[in-house]
Amino acid sequence: MIQTERHERILIRGARVIDPATSRDEPADVAVAEGRIVERVNPQDAHVIEASGLIVCPGLADIHVHLREPGGEHKETIETGTRAAAAGGFTFVACMPNTNPPIDDVAVLQDIQQRAQAADYCTVGVVAAITKGRAGNQVADLAALQQAGAVAFCDDGDGVEDDAVMRQAFARAGRINAVLIQHCEYKHLSAGGVMHLGEVSRRVGMPGVDPRSEEAMIERDIALCRRTGGRYHVAHVSTAKSIELVRRAKAEGLPVTAEVCTHHLILTDQACADGDPCTKMHPPLRPQSDVDACRRGLLDGTIDCIVTDHAPHTSEEKARGFLQAPPGIIGLETAVSIAAKAMIDTGLADWGDLVRWLAVKPPQVLGLPVPAIIPGAPADLTIIDPADKWTVDADRFESKSRNTPFNGWSLTGRPVATIRGRRIHRKIEPAC
């Protein structure tokens, strides 16, 4: 469960403060008053958190989550999804528009904003649809949606396949300096596939998803980006060739960014061999060579940030079996720990890197203010215990759904609290 408290003043004492925006990594206290970072507070008048051995960093941000509301409340709601986000260390999430109805008009967008504010577990940025009804045929009113607060545009769950429509979307987004996020998948190349097309799919007799379905759309979109100058972000990049395409685009100076999911940093398509529907996702899990490419892409800056693509489904839906179950897994409450296992436990990175990929780079991708732990800045903070050894138990998740392939995994390091101004969300372990 999550305990919530309100305090005018908070003192986090003796933490390791990691703040990439100011190149800070040192033992220090962090003080909060009136919802902002301050130089100091009187301990006698503050809620004191003894944080020796803990990390304090800017609040984590996940720019790719599915909160399912409206229309999918049996899987997740804005309240349960943002509660899961807070439990996972996130103070900001950006929700995707493949809801029912889709987020393609201002009324739907504003309804989500109001529900998120009422829940008050974390800040929710709304990603609106690129096309009306997410049908890929007609570009939505991007300017009106941005004016109402949309932080980016995406038809997630589907890629915009029509060249002319995507060209028009780039043109319109460019006029308002908006980011287009693309779910890169040509359905004629992926149709019917349930896992990566390769040795494992052939061995187990499952229809495969051709990696070209992702790579070809990235090629097309980068060409459009080159012609229009519009800002372009590749969602859940997953193959070595896709990453190389992004790398070349960045070397060319194009305004191209990319994200990688936690599961694509740790799992391979071999995980699908036993037929567990919780390993079914789009894009699918790839071979080890692609996992290694994703890790290298993070390390050399080709991939900007880590996301979860938190995609809740009910147990009944996943019980349909690998062929019929919907793709997607939840990830908010395991994100930090899985990222640490993939990048820190392997000796590839350190906690400073993880904070950069999970806290600083995500808002940069969307053009939002970069968080920093400096006097006067909003007090959006995450507290992490890097030594906490724990076992994933999906039955104890705050999320409404349980579809995770990591259930039962033993992990080290996880967030223990988030602070948003005066509110503290603290992970409380039930008494034995």
C-alpha positions in Angstrom: 0.0 0.0 0.0 1.0 3.7 -0.2 0.8 6.0 2.8 0.2 9.6 2.0 1.0 12.5 4.3 1.0 16.3 3.9 3.8 18.4 5.5 4.7 22.0 5.1 8.3 21.2 5.6 10.4 18.1 4.9 14.1 17.4 5.7 15.8 14.5 3.9 18.9 14.0 6.0 22.2 12.4 5.0 21.3 11.1 1.5 23.4 10.6 -1.6 22.1 13.4 -3.8 22.3 12.7 -7.5 21.3 15.6 -9.7 22.5 15.2 -13.3 21.3 18.6 -14.3 23.8 20.3 -12.0 26.5 17.5 -12.2 25.9 16.9 -8.5 26.6 13.5 -6.8 27.4 14.0 -3.1 26.2 13.3 0.4 23.9 16.1 1.5 20.6 17.1 3.1 17.6 18.2 1.0 15.0 20.5 2.5 11.5 21.2 1.3 9.1 24.0 2.2 5.9 25.2 0.6 6.3 22.7 -2.2 9.8 23.8 -3.2 13.4 23.0 -2.6 14.9 25.4 0.0 18.4 26.0 1.5 17.4 24.7 4.9 14.5 24.0 7.3 14.4 23.7 11.1 14.3 20.0 11.9 12.0 20.6 14.8 9.4 22.0 12.5 9.8 19.5 9.7 9.1 15.9 8.8 12.6 14.3 9.0 13.5 11.4 6.7 16.7 9.7 7.8 18.3 8.8 4.4 21.7 7.5 5.1 22.5 4.9 2.4 19.6 6.2 0.3 19.7 8.1 -3.0 17.7 11.3 -3.5 17.2 12.4 -7.1 14.8 14.5 -9.2 11.4 12.8 -9.5 11.4 10.0 -12.1 9.4 10.4 -15.3 8.0 7.7 -17.6 6.8 9.1 -20.9 5.2 6.0 -22.2 2.4 4.5 -20.1 -1.2 3.2 -20.7 -3.6 4.2 -18.0 -6.5 2.7 -19.9 -9.1 5.3 -18.8 -11.5 6.0 -20.5 -12.8 2.7 -21.7 -10.4 0.2 -20.2 -11.2 0.6 -16.5 -11.4 -3.2 -16.0 -7.6 -3.2 -16.7 -6.4 0.0 -15.0 -7.7 3.4 -14.0 -6.0 6.7 -13.8 -6.1 6.4 -10.0 -4.6 2.9 -9.9 -2.1 3.6 -12.6 -0.8 6.8 -11.0 -0.7 5.1 -7.6 1.4 2.4 -9.2 3.6 5.1 -10.7 4.2 6.7 -7.3 5.0 3.3 -5.9 7.5 2.8 -8.6 9.3 6.1 -8.0 7.6 8.2 -10.7 6.4 11.7 -10.1 5.5 12.2 -13.8 4.0 9.9 -16.4 2.8 10.6 -20.0 -0.3 8.5 -20.9 -0.9 7.2 -24.4 -4.1 7.9 -26.4 -5.3 4.4 -27.3 -8.2 4.7 -25.0 -11.9 4.4 -25.9 -12.7 7.0 -27.0 -9.2 7.9 -28.2 -7.6 11.1 -27.0 -8.2 13.0 -30.2 -10.3 15.9 -29.0 -10.0 18.5 -26.3 -12.9 17.2 -24.2 -11.4 13.8 -23.7 -8.0 15.3 -22.9 -9.4 17.6 -20.3 -11.4 14.8 -18.7 -8.2 12.9 -18.2 -6.4 15.9 -16.8 -9.2 16.4 -14.3 -9.2 12.8 -13.2 -5.4 12.8 -12.8 -5.6 16.0 -10.6 -8.3 14.4 -8.5 -6.2 11.2 -7.9 -3.1 13.4 -7.1 -0.5 10.6 -7.0 1.7 12.0 -9.8 1.6 14.5 -12.5 0.1 13.2 -15.8 1.1 14.6 -19.1 -1.4 13.6 -21.8 -0.2 12.4 -25.2 -2.9 13.0 -27.8 -3.5 11.2 -31.0 -1.8 12.1 -34.2 -4.9 11.1 -36.3 -8.6 11.3 -35.7 -9.8 8.1 -34.1 -6.2 6.8 -34.3 -7.4 5.5 -37.7 -4.4 6.9 -39.6 -6.5 8.7 -42.2 -6.8 12.3 -41.1 -4.6 14.4 -38.9 -6.2 15.5 -35.7 -6.4 19.2 -34.6 -2.9 19.2 -33.1 -2.8 22.9 -32.4 -6.1 22.8 -30.3 -4.9 19.7 -28.4 -1.6 21.3 -27.6 -3.3 24.4 -26.5 -5.3 22.3 -24.1 -2.2 20.7 -22.7 -1.1 17.8 -24.9 2.6 17.2 -24.3 3.1 15.2 -27.5 1.3 13.2 -30.2 1.2 9.5 -31.0 -1.2 6.9 -32.4 0.4 4.3 -30.1 -0.8 0.8 -30.7 -0.6 1.6 -34.4 1.8 3.4 -36.6 0.7 6.0 -39.0 1.3 4.0 -42.2 0.1 6.4 -44.9 3.0 8.5 -46.1 0.9 11.5 -47.0 -0.8 11.6 -43.7 2.4 11.3 -41.8 4.0 14.0 -43.9 1.0 16.3 -43.1 1.4 15.4 -39.4 5.1 16.5 -39.5 4.1 19.7 -41.2 1.4 20.6 -38.6 3.5 19.5 -35.7 6.4 21.6 -36.9 4.3 24.7 -37.0 3.6 24.3 -33.2 7.0 22.8 -32.3 5.4 19.6 -31.1 6.9 16.1 -30.8 5.5 13.2 -32.9 6.0 9.9 -31.2 5.7 7.0 -33.5 4.7 3.4 -32.8 6.9 2.0 -35.6 5.1 -1.0 -37.1 3.9 -1.7 -40.6 1.1 -4.1 -40.1 1.5 -5.8 -43.5 4.9 -7.0 -42.2 3.8 -7.9 -38.7 0.3 -9.1 -39.2 -0.4 -12.4 -37.4 3.0 -12.4 -35.6 3.0 -13.0 -31.9 6.8 -13.0 -31.2 10.0 -12.1 -32.9 10.5 -13.8 -36.3 13.6 -15.9 -35.8 15.1 -19.1 -34.5 12.9 -19.3 -31.4 9.7 -18.7 -33.2 10.5 -21.4 -35.8 11.5 -23.8 -33.1 8.3 -23.4 -31.1 6.0 -23.1 -34.2 4.7 -19.6 -33.4 4.1 -17.0 -36.2 6.8 -14.3 -36.1 6.9 -10.5 -36.3 9.4 -9.4 -39.0 11.8 -6.8 -37.5 11.5 -5.0 -40.8 8.0 -3.9 -39.7 9.7 -1.6 -37.2 12.8 -0.7 -39.1 11.1 0.3 -42.4 8.8 2.8 -40.6 11.7 4.4 -38.8 13.5 4.7 -42.2 10.4 6.3 -43.7 9.9 8.7 -40.8 13.5 9.8 -40.7 13.3 10.7 -44.3 10.1 12.8 -43.6 11.9 14.3 -40.6 14.8 15.3 -42.9 12.4 17.0 -45.3 10.3 18.8 -42.7 12.6 19.4 -39.8 9.8 18.2 -37.4 10.7 16.7 -34.0 10.5 12.9 -34.1 10.6 10.4 -31.3 10.8 6.6 -31.8 8.7 4.7 -29.3 10.0 1.4 -27.7 12.9 0.9 -30.1 13.9 -2.8 -30.1 16.3 -3.9 -32.9 19.9 -3.2 -33.6 19.2 -1.9 -37.1 16.5 0.5 -35.7 19.0 1.8 -33.2 21.6 2.3 -36.0 19.1 4.3 -38.0 18.5 6.6 -35.0 22.3 6.9 -34.5 22.8 8.0 -38.1 20.0 10.5 -37.9 21.4 12.1 -34.8 24.9 12.2 -36.4 23.2 14.1 -39.2 21.8 16.6 -36.8 18.2 15.7 -37.2 15.8 16.3 -34.3 15.3 12.6 -33.6 15.1 10.9 -30.2 14.4 7.4 -29.0 13.3 5.4 -26.0 13.8 1.8 -24.8 11.6 -0.3 -22.6 13.0 -1.9 -19.5 12.0 -5.3 -20.7 13.9 -4.9 -23.9 17.0 -4.3 -21.8 16.8 -7.6 -19.9 14.6 -10.3 -21.7 15.2 -12.1 -25.0 12.8 -13.9 -27.2 13.9 -17.1 -25.5 11.6 -16.1 -22.7 8.7 -16.7 -25.0 9.6 -20.3 -25.6 7.6 -21.6 -22.7 4.4 -19.9 -24.0 3.9 -17.5 -21.0 1.5 -14.8 -22.3 3.2 -12.3 -20.0 6.2 -12.4 -22.4 4.0 -11.4 -25.3 4.4 -7.7 -26.3 4.7 -5.4 -29.2 7.3 -4.8 -30.3 8.3 -8.4 -29.3 11.2 -9.5 -27.3 14.2 -9.8 -29.5 17.4 -11.9 -29.6 20.4 -11.2 -27.3 22.1 -9.3 -30.1 19.3 -6.8 -30.1 19.3 -6.6 -26.3 23.0 -5.8 -26.4 22.4 -3.1 -29.0 19.7 -1.5 -26.8 22.2 -1.3 -23.9 24.9 0.1 -26.1 22.4 2.6 -27.5 21.7 3.9 -24.0 25.4 4.1 -23.2 26.4 6.1 -26.3 23.4 8.4 -26.2 21.6 7.1 -29.3 18.7 6.1 -27.0 17.7 9.0 -24.8 15.6 7.5 -22.1 14.1 4.4 -20.5 10.3 3.8 -20.4 8.0 1.0 -19.3 5.2 1.0 -21.9 3.1 0.0 -18.9 0.3 -1.9 -20.5 -2.2 -3.5 -18.1 -4.4 -6.5 -19.1 -6.6 -8.6 -17.0 -5.7 -12.1 -15.9 -8.6 -13.5 -17.9 -7.3 -11.8 -21.1 -3.8 -13.1 -20.6 -5.2 -16.6 -19.8 -6.3 -16.9 -23.5 -2.9 -18.3 -24.3 0.0 -17.0 -26.2 -1.7 -16.8 -29.6 -4.8 -15.1 -28.5 -3.7 -13.0 -25.4 -3.3 -9.3 -26.0 0.3 -8.0 -26.1 1.8 -5.9 -23.3 3.0 -6.0 -19.7 2.9 -3.8 -16.7 6.2 -2.2 -15.6 5.9 0.9 -13.4 6.5 -0.9 -10.1 9.5 -2.9 -11.4 11.1 -0.3 -13.7 13.9 1.0 -11.6 14.9 -2.5 -10.3 14.9 -4.1 -13.8 16.8 -1.2 -15.3 19.4 -1.5 -12.4 19.7 -5.3 -13.0 20.2 -4.7 -16.8 22.6 -1.8 -16.5 24.1 -1.5 -13.0 24.4 -5.2 -11.9 26.1 -5.9 -15.3 28.7 -3.2 -14.6 27.7 -1.1 -17.6 26.4 1.9 -15.8 25.9 3.5 -12.4 23.1 5.1 -10.5 23.9 8.5 -11.9 23.3 7.1 -15.4 20.0 5.5 -14.4 18.8 8.8 -12.9 19.7 10.6 -16.1 17.8 8.1 -18.2 14.8 7.9 -15.9 14.5 11.5 -14.6 16.3 14.1 -16.8 16.2 12.8 -20.3 12.4 12.0 -20.5 11.2 15.6 -20.0 13.9 16.8 -22.3 12.5 14.6 -25.1 9.1 16.3 -24.6 10.6 19.7 -24.3 9.5 20.1 -20.7 11.5 21.8 -17.9 14.5 19.7 -16.8 14.2 18.9 -13.1 17.0 19.9 -10.7 17.5 19.8 -7.0 18.3 23.5 -6.5 16.7 26.2 -4.2 13.4 27.4 -5.7 12.8 24.4 -7.9 9.6 22.4 -7.4 10.1 19.6 -4.9 9.5 16.6 -7.1 11.8 14.0 -5.7 12.4 10.3 -5.6 14.1 8.4 -2.8 15.8 5.1 -3.8 17.3 2.4 -1.6 20.0 1.0 -3.9 20.7 -2.0 -1.6 17.1 -3.1 -1.0 16.8 -6.8 -1.9 13.3 -7.8 -2.7 11.2 -10.4 -4.5 8.6 -9.3 -7.1 5.1 -10.3 -5.9 2.5 -9.1 -8.4 -0.3 -9.7 -5.9 1.1 -6.8 -3.9 1.2 -4.3 -6.8 -0.7 -1.1 -6.7 -1.6 -1.6 -10.3 -5.0 -3.1 -11.0 -3.4 -5.7 -13.3 -0.8 -8.4 -12.7 0.6 -9.2 -16.2 4.3 -9.1 -15.5 7.0 -11.6 -16.6 9.1 -10.6 -13.6 6.9 -12.2 -10.9 9.1 -14.1 -8.5 12.3 -12.4 -9.6 14.8 -11.4 -6.9 16.0 -7.8 -7.5 18.2 -5.3 -5.8 17.4 -1.6 -5.5 14.1 0.2 -5.7 12.3 3.5 -4.9 11.0 3.8 -1.3 9.3 7.2 -1.5 8.3 10.0 -3.8 7.8 13.6 -2.8 5.6 16.0 -4.8 5.7 19.3 -3.0 4.0 18.6 0.3 2.9 15.0 -0.4 4.8 12.0 0.4 4.1 8.6 -1.2 6.0 6.0 0.8 6.2 2.3 0.2 5.0 0.5 3.4 5.7 -3.2 3.8 3.0 -5.1 5.7 3.9 -6.5 9.0 4.7 -10.2 9.0 
